[in-house]
Amino acid sequence: MQQIEARLTKVFRNVFYDDAIVLRSDLSADDIADWDSLTHVRLLFTIEREFQIEFTVTEVGELKNVGELMALIHSKVASSAVRN
C-alpha cells in the first residue's frame, strides 16, 4: 500500500502542479483549492494510466476521499495481478 501511496502522491503533485501536497486518507476535493471538475477528470485519467487500471462511473461516484481512492486502486491492482 505504501508503494501505491508514493505513486499516487506523485500523480497528485503533477496534476495539481504542487510539490507540497501530502496525501492523507481523509483528503478530499474540498481540501485542494484547484480541485475542480475538469481537474478531477484529469486526475482520474492520470491515475488510470499510472496504475494501468480502469475505473467505472459508479466506482468514481462513490469515492469520498483519498483513502477510499487508495483502497480502490489497491483492489484493482491486486485483481489485475491475479489475472496475469
Sequence and secondary structure as in RCSB ss.txt:
>XXXX:A:sequence
MQQIEARLTKVFRNVFYDDAIVLRSDLSADDIADWDSLTHVRLLFTIEREFQIEFTVTEVGELKNVGELMALIHS
KVASSAVRN
>XXXX:A:secstr
 HHHHHHHHHHHHHHTT TT    TT  GGG TT  HHHHHHHHHHHHHHHT    HHHHHH  SHHHHHHHHHH
HHHHHHHH 
